[in-house]
């Protein structure tokens, strides 16, 4: 699974870790995050994330 980086603040969403503070279990792919999920650091939506190469 690919990691994604917030283009606003640099937060890295790592699917192996998930986002447990916001109810996202480890192993959740970025594509499977709810549409209303936002960056836990700065609050922008999924559209502001890019794949980390």
DSSP file (Angstrom, degrees, kcal/mol; ACC not computed):
  #  RESIDUE AA STRUCTURE BP1 BP2  ACC     N-H-->O    O-->H-N    N-H-->O    O-->H-N    TCO  KAPPA ALPHA  PHI   PSI    X-CA   Y-CA   Z-CA
    1    1 A X              0   0    0      0, 0.0     2,-0.2     0, 0.0    15,-0.1   0.000 360.0 360.0 360.0 142.0    0.0    0.0    0.0
    2    2 A X        -     0   0    0     13,-0.1    28,-0.4    12,-0.1    13,-0.3  -0.524 360.0-129.1 -87.1 148.5    1.2    3.5   -0.9
    3    3 A X        -     0   0    0     49,-0.4    49,-2.8    -2,-0.2     2,-0.4  -0.662  21.0-151.1 -89.1 151.3    1.9    6.3    1.5
    4    4 A X  E     -AB  13  51A   0      9,-2.0     9,-3.7    -2,-0.3     2,-0.4  -0.965   1.5-148.8-126.5 143.1    0.3    9.7    0.8
    5    5 A X  E     -AB  12  50A   0     45,-3.2    45,-2.3    -2,-0.4     2,-0.4  -0.917  19.2-122.3-114.7 135.9    1.6   13.1    1.8
    6    6 A X  E  >  - B   0  49A   0      5,-3.0     4,-1.6    -2,-0.4    43,-0.2  -0.613  16.2-151.6 -70.5 125.4   -0.4   16.2    2.6
    7    7 A X  T  4 S+     0   0    0     41,-3.2    -1,-0.1    -2,-0.4    42,-0.1   0.616  91.4  51.7 -76.3 -10.9    0.7   18.9    0.1
    8    8 A X  T  4 S+     0   0    0     40,-0.4    -1,-0.2     3,-0.1    41,-0.1   0.909 130.5   4.8 -89.0 -50.1   -0.2   21.6    2.7
    9    9 A X  T  4 S-     0   0    0      2,-0.1    -2,-0.2     0, 0.0    -4,-0.0   0.560  93.1-114.3-117.8 -11.0    1.6   20.5    5.9
   10   10 A X     <  +     0   0    0     -4,-1.6    -3,-0.1     1,-0.3     2,-0.0   0.499  54.9 159.0  90.8   2.7    3.6   17.5    4.9
   11   11 A X        -     0   0    0     -6,-0.1    -5,-3.0     1,-0.1     2,-0.6  -0.373  33.2-140.8 -58.8 136.3    1.7   15.0    7.1
   12   12 A X  E     -A    5   0A   0     -7,-0.2     2,-0.8    37,-0.1    -7,-0.2  -0.907   3.5-149.7-103.8 121.5    2.3   11.4    5.8
   13   13 A X  E     -A    4   0A   0     -9,-3.7    -9,-2.0    -2,-0.6     2,-0.6  -0.829  15.4-168.6 -87.4 115.7   -0.6    9.0    5.8
   14   14 A X    >>  -     0   0    0     -2,-0.8     4,-2.3     4,-0.4     3,-1.5  -0.922  13.5-155.7-106.6 111.6    0.9    5.6    6.3
   15   15 A X  T 34 S+     0   0    0     -2,-0.6    12,-3.1   -13,-0.3    13,-0.6   0.755  92.4  63.2 -61.6 -23.4   -1.7    2.8    5.6
   16   16 A X  T 34 S+     0   0    0     10,-0.2    -1,-0.3    11,-0.2    10,-0.1   0.807 115.1  32.0 -69.1 -27.0    0.2    0.4    7.8
   17   17 A X  T <4 S-     0   0    0     -3,-1.5     3,-0.5     1,-0.2    -2,-0.2   0.726  92.9-168.8 -97.6 -27.8   -0.4    2.7   10.8
   18   18 A X     <  -     0   0    0     -4,-2.3    -4,-0.4     1,-0.2     7,-0.2  -0.356  42.4 -76.3  68.7-154.5   -3.8    4.1    9.8
   19   19 A X  B > > +C   24   0B   0      5,-1.6     3,-2.3    -4,-0.1     5,-2.0  -0.562  53.9 172.0-140.6  69.2   -5.2    7.1   11.8
   20   20 A X  G > 5S+     0   0    0     -3,-0.5     3,-1.5     1,-0.3    -1,-0.1   0.774  73.6  64.2 -58.8 -29.2   -6.4    5.5   15.0
   21   21 A X  G 3 5S+     0   0    0      1,-0.3    -1,-0.3     2,-0.1    -3,-0.0   0.733 110.8  39.7 -65.5 -19.5   -7.0    8.9   16.7
   22   22 A X  G < 5S-     0   0    0     -3,-2.3    -1,-0.3     2,-0.2    -2,-0.2   0.081 126.3 -95.8-117.4  21.7   -9.7    9.4   14.0
   23   23 A X  T < 5S+     0   0    0     -3,-1.5     2,-0.7     1,-0.2    -3,-0.2   0.650  79.3 136.3  80.1  16.1  -11.1    5.9   13.9
   24   24 A X  B   < -C   19   0B   0     -5,-2.0    -5,-1.6    -7,-0.0    -1,-0.2  -0.874  47.7-138.8-101.5 115.2   -9.1    4.7   10.9
   25   25 A X    >   -     0   0    0     -2,-0.7     3,-1.3    -7,-0.2    -7,-0.1  -0.328  26.7 -93.9 -71.9 148.9   -7.7    1.2   11.6
   26   26 A X  T 3  S+     0   0    0      1,-0.2   -10,-0.2    -9,-0.2    -9,-0.2  -0.330 112.9  40.7 -55.1 143.6   -4.2    0.1   10.7
   27   27 A X  T 3  S+     0   0    0    -12,-3.1     2,-0.7     1,-0.3    -1,-0.2   0.469  79.1 136.8  92.3   2.7   -4.2   -1.5    7.2
   28   28 A X    <   -     0   0    0     -3,-1.3    -1,-0.3   -13,-0.6   -10,-0.2  -0.755  50.5-135.4 -87.6 116.5   -6.7    0.9    5.7
   29   29 A X    >   -     0   0    0     -2,-0.7     3,-1.3     1,-0.1     4,-0.4  -0.332  18.8-117.2 -66.2 151.0   -5.6    2.0    2.2
   30   30 A X  G >  S+     0   0    0    -28,-0.4     3,-1.6     1,-0.3    -1,-0.1   0.890 116.6  57.8 -55.4 -40.7   -5.8    5.7    1.4
   31   31 A X  G 3  S+     0   0    0      1,-0.3    -1,-0.3     0, 0.0    -2,-0.0   0.744 104.0  53.5 -62.9 -23.1   -8.3    4.9   -1.3
   32   32 A X  G <  S+     0   0    0     -3,-1.3    -1,-0.3     2,-0.0    -2,-0.2   0.430  81.0 114.1 -94.3   0.2  -10.6    3.3    1.4
   33   33 A X  S <  S-     0   0    0     -3,-1.6    -9,-0.0    -4,-0.4    -3,-0.0  -0.408  81.1 -93.8 -66.8 148.1  -10.6    6.3    3.7
   34   34 A X    >   -     0   0    0      1,-0.1     3,-1.9     2,-0.1    -1,-0.1  -0.265  31.4-117.1 -59.3 150.7  -14.0    7.9    4.1
   35   35 A X  T 3  S+     0   0    0      1,-0.3    11,-0.4    -3,-0.1    -1,-0.1   0.777 115.4  53.4 -60.8 -26.3  -14.7   10.8    1.7
   36   36 A X  T 3  S+     0   0    0      9,-0.1    -1,-0.3    10,-0.1     2,-0.1   0.355  79.7 122.8 -93.6   7.1  -15.0   13.2    4.7
   37   37 A X    <   -     0   0    0     -3,-1.9     9,-0.6     1,-0.0     2,-0.3  -0.442  43.5-167.1 -66.2 140.8  -11.6   12.2    6.2
   38   38 A X  B     -D   45   0C   0      7,-0.2     7,-0.2    -2,-0.1     2,-0.1  -0.891  33.4 -81.3-128.1 160.4   -9.3   15.1    6.7
   39   39 A X     >  -     0   0    0      5,-3.0     4,-1.8    -2,-0.3     6,-0.0  -0.397  35.0-143.0 -58.0 125.9   -5.6   15.6    7.4
   40   40 A X  T  4 S+     0   0    0      1,-0.2    -1,-0.2     2,-0.2   -21,-0.0   0.665  96.7  47.4 -69.5 -14.1   -5.2   15.2   11.2
   41   41 A X  T  4 S+     0   0    0      3,-0.1    -1,-0.2   -30,-0.0    -2,-0.0   0.881 133.5   4.1 -91.2 -45.2   -2.6   17.9   11.3
   42   42 A X  T  4 S-     0   0    0      2,-0.1    -2,-0.2   -31,-0.0    -3,-0.0   0.535  90.5-119.8-125.3  -9.2   -4.1   20.7    9.2
   43   43 A X     <  +     0   0    0     -4,-1.8    -3,-0.1     1,-0.2     2,-0.1   0.528  58.5 142.0  88.2   5.7   -7.7   19.6    8.3
   44   44 A X        -     0   0    0      1,-0.1    -5,-3.0    -6,-0.1    -1,-0.2  -0.406  49.9-106.1 -78.3 162.0   -7.5   19.6    4.5
   45   45 A X  B >   -D   38   0C   0     -7,-0.2     3,-1.8    -2,-0.1    -7,-0.2  -0.143  34.5 -90.6 -82.8 178.4   -9.4   17.0    2.5
   46   46 A X  G >  S+     0   0    0     -9,-0.6     3,-1.6   -11,-0.4    -1,-0.1   0.738 117.1  72.6 -61.7 -25.2   -8.1   14.0    0.6
   47   47 A X  G 3  S+     0   0    0      1,-0.3    -1,-0.3     3,-0.0    -3,-0.0   0.708  90.3  60.8 -64.4 -18.7   -7.8   16.0   -2.6
   48   48 A X  G <  S+     0   0    0     -3,-1.8   -41,-3.2     2,-0.0   -40,-0.4   0.162  88.4  93.3 -96.0  18.4   -4.8   17.8   -1.1
   49   49 A X  E <   -B    6   0A   0     -3,-1.6     2,-0.3   -43,-0.2   -43,-0.2  -0.866  53.8-166.5-111.2 146.6   -2.7   14.5   -0.8
   50   50 A X  E     -B    5   0A   0    -45,-2.3   -45,-3.2    -2,-0.3     2,-0.1  -0.946  32.2 -95.6-128.5 151.7   -0.2   13.1   -3.3
   51   51 A X  E     -B    4   0A   0     -2,-0.3     2,-0.6   -47,-0.2   -47,-0.3  -0.399  35.3-128.0 -63.5 136.5    1.4    9.7   -3.5
   52   52 A X              0   0    0    -49,-2.8   -49,-0.4     1,-0.1    -1,-0.1  -0.805 360.0 360.0 -86.7 120.7    4.8    9.5   -1.9
   53   53 A X              0   0    0     -2,-0.6    -1,-0.1   -51,-0.1    -2,-0.0   0.448 360.0 360.0 -83.8 360.0    7.2    8.0   -4.5
